Amino acid sequence: MRLLVTGGTGFVGSNIVKVAIERHQASVVTTSHSWRGDGSEPFSVVPVDMTNPVALRAAVIDSRPDAIVHSAILNDFVRMYADRSLAWQSYVESTETLVAAANEVGAKMVLISTDWVFDGAQPAATEKTPPNPINLYGVLKVVGETIVTSTANDGAVARVAGVNGTHWLRDDYVAAQNPGLGHFIGAVVNGLRTGQPFAVWEGPLNMVGTPALASESAEMVMRIIEKDRRGIFHCTSGATVDRMGLALATAAAFDLDAELLTVGPGDFSGTGPAPIPVDTSLDATYTSDALDYELPDLDRLLATFRHEVDHAELLPV
Ligand SMILES: NC(=O)c1ccc[n+]([C@@H]2O[C@H](COP(=O)([O-])OP(=O)(O)OC[C@H]3O[C@@H](n4cnc5c(N)ncnc54)[C@H](OP(=O)(O)O)[C@@H]3O)[C@@H](O)[C@H]2O)c1
């Protein structure tokens, strides 16, 4: 299978690329924006700015993929609010361009989306629960989702949520706590390993969710493609947990001192003016059945992540 991944150089995208190559023997082309490799990578790289529709379409036409996974984002909330045209181009118009190009070459189109399409008061939202975003990021994602589900000849939306795990392409990646539940497990591990207290944030931020491990979400995305599924999917775990519960489970799974966990105020400096959804827990039962995939519980998610941290490899299947 020939796969084009936009944002394959990012955190989630690097997992899609790695899982596609190592577990699914895919031939992968990824777009890059700031990332530069050394040419030894087991995939092809096309420098593309996704806000340039001509270059983005050309990447599709030139690579003739069987499937496109659109994972690239403008991951800067403050900039999104400061430059809403750029935000629209990055999220909405890039998706329009990719869907049109996918239709042109007969490729499947998968958009990576988010649990933040929900308002934070829709616990255990299913794939069929109507979204109700409360910030610009969520709005832009819902618009992208709608473009895919209504205009792609063969389209799917893969919502990921509170993504944790390994960035396989950036040695300088450091997981840091943020208003979402993504990167949180790594932040707790990094914090507790210093032997210093680690303050788990509280406040009107994403306090409850159904976190994912990026490599597991990547496996689910590959199954969407290989099983030729269409529609909306929740590519996350089967475990709903609150922020402190996730911190405690992380300490146990990584043999770290849970006594060092404290509670402290959240840092909202990077989120822009709009609110953060508080409970973005997801139900992924439909997805699990559709993909014939057993959702990881928290123990399995943490054990798999620990294997990645300890061995710098995907958990052998
Ligand atoms: N992380 C989470 O917890 C989480 C939760 C829910 C949903 N998601 C979704 O997962 C997807 C990936 O997020 P992530 O966490 O992996 O983000 P990330 O690590 O910040 O990666 C962003 C990617 O987008 C690329 N990119 C940025 N600006 C670009 C541009 N103008 N043109 C082309 N490419 C550009 C970057 O390329 P370079 O590296 O080459 O600069 C990078 O590959 C997004 O759709 C996001 O909404 C993530």
The ligand as an SDF file (V2000), in Angstrom:
LIG
                    3D

 48 52  0  0  0  0  0  0  0  0999 V2000
   -1.4600   15.3870   20.5420 N   0  0  0  0  0  0  0  0  0  0  0  0
   -2.7020   15.1930   20.9970 C   0  0  0  0  0  0  0  0  0  0  0  0
   -2.9350   14.9440   22.1940 O   0  0  0  0  0  0  0  0  0  0  0  0
   -3.8610   15.2530   20.0530 C   0  0  0  0  0  0  0  0  0  0  0  0
   -5.1430   15.1370   20.5720 C   0  0  0  0  0  0  0  0  0  0  0  0
   -6.2200   15.1620   19.7170 C   0  0  0  0  0  0  0  0  0  0  0  0
   -6.0200   15.2960   18.3490 C   0  0  0  0  0  0  0  0  0  0  0  0
   -4.7700   15.4320   17.8710 N   0  0  0  0  0  0  0  0  0  0  0  0
   -4.6060   15.5700   16.4090 C   0  0  0  0  0  0  0  0  0  0  0  0
   -3.4810   14.8410   15.9560 O   0  0  0  0  0  0  0  0  0  0  0  0
   -2.9500   15.4730   14.7920 C   0  0  0  0  0  0  0  0  0  0  0  0
   -1.4690   15.6170   14.9360 C   0  0  0  0  0  0  0  0  0  0  0  0
   -1.1670   16.4120   16.0920 O   0  0  0  0  0  0  0  0  0  0  0  0
    0.2540   16.3100   16.7760 P   0  0  0  0  0  0  0  0  0  0  0  0
    0.0460   16.3320   18.2280 O   0  0  0  0  0  0  0  0  0  0  0  0
    1.0350   15.1980   16.1660 O   0  0  0  0  0  0  0  0  0  0  0  0
    0.8990   17.7000   16.3340 O   0  0  0  0  0  0  0  0  0  0  0  0
    2.4380   18.0800   16.1200 P   0  0  0  0  0  0  0  0  0  0  0  0
    3.3360   17.1330   16.8140 O   0  0  0  0  0  0  0  0  0  0  0  0
    2.5570   19.5120   16.4510 O   0  0  0  0  0  0  0  0  0  0  0  0
    2.6610   17.8890   14.5600 O   0  0  0  0  0  0  0  0  0  0  0  0
    2.1880   18.8340   13.6530 C   0  0  0  0  0  0  0  0  0  0  0  0
    2.5750   18.3930   12.2550 C   0  0  0  0  0  0  0  0  0  0  0  0
    2.0380   19.3310   11.3090 O   0  0  0  0  0  0  0  0  0  0  0  0
    3.0840   19.7420   10.4510 C   0  0  0  0  0  0  0  0  0  0  0  0
    2.8240   21.1120   10.0280 N   0  0  0  0  0  0  0  0  0  0  0  0
    2.7050   22.2140   10.8040 C   0  0  0  0  0  0  0  0  0  0  0  0
    2.4710   23.2970   10.0480 N   0  0  0  0  0  0  0  0  0  0  0  0
    2.4460   22.8720    8.7670 C   0  0  0  0  0  0  0  0  0  0  0  0
    2.2510   23.5000    7.5060 C   0  0  0  0  0  0  0  0  0  0  0  0
    2.0050   24.8290    7.4160 N   0  0  0  0  0  0  0  0  0  0  0  0
    2.2880   22.7460    6.3860 N   0  0  0  0  0  0  0  0  0  0  0  0
    2.5150   21.4150    6.4580 C   0  0  0  0  0  0  0  0  0  0  0  0
    2.7120   20.7620    7.6160 N   0  0  0  0  0  0  0  0  0  0  0  0
    2.6690   21.4790    8.7400 C   0  0  0  0  0  0  0  0  0  0  0  0
    4.3610   19.6030   11.2420 C   0  0  0  0  0  0  0  0  0  0  0  0
    5.4540   19.4560   10.3360 O   0  0  0  0  0  0  0  0  0  0  0  0
    7.0030   19.6610   10.8010 P   0  0  0  0  0  0  0  0  0  0  0  0
    7.2360   18.7260   11.9640 O   0  0  0  0  0  0  0  0  0  0  0  0
    7.7890   19.2500    9.5820 O   0  0  0  0  0  0  0  0  0  0  0  0
    7.1560   21.0930   11.1690 O   0  0  0  0  0  0  0  0  0  0  0  0
    4.0790   18.3250   12.0180 C   0  0  0  0  0  0  0  0  0  0  0  0
    4.3640   17.2100   11.2220 O   0  0  0  0  0  0  0  0  0  0  0  0
   -3.7110   16.7890   14.6380 C   0  0  0  0  0  0  0  0  0  0  0  0
   -4.6960   16.6310   13.6550 O   0  0  0  0  0  0  0  0  0  0  0  0
   -4.3480   17.0110   15.9880 C   0  0  0  0  0  0  0  0  0  0  0  0
   -5.5280   17.7360   15.8980 O   0  0  0  0  0  0  0  0  0  0  0  0
   -3.6820   15.4030   18.6760 C   0  0  0  0  0  0  0  0  0  0  0  0
  1  2  1  0
  2  3  2  0
  2  4  1  0
  4  5  1  0
  4 48  2  0
  5  6  2  0
  6  7  1  0
  7  8  2  0
  8  9  1  0
  8 48  1  0
  9 10  1  0
  9 46  1  0
 10 11  1  0
 11 12  1  0
 11 44  1  0
 12 13  1  0
 13 14  1  0
 14 15  2  0
 14 16  1  0
 14 17  1  0
 17 18  1  0
 18 19  2  0
 18 20  1  0
 18 21  1  0
 21 22  1  0
 22 23  1  0
 23 24  1  0
 23 42  1  0
 24 25  1  0
 25 26  1  0
 25 36  1  0
 26 27  1  0
 26 35  1  0
 27 28  2  0
 28 29  1  0
 29 30  1  0
 29 35  2  0
 30 31  1  0
 30 32  2  0
 32 33  1  0
 33 34  2  0
 34 35  1  0
 36 37  1  0
 36 42  1  0
 37 38  1  0
 38 39  2  0
 38 40  1  0
 38 41  1  0
 42 43  1  0
 44 45  1  0
 44 46  1  0
 46 47  1  0
M  CHG  2   8   1  16  -1
M  END
$$$$
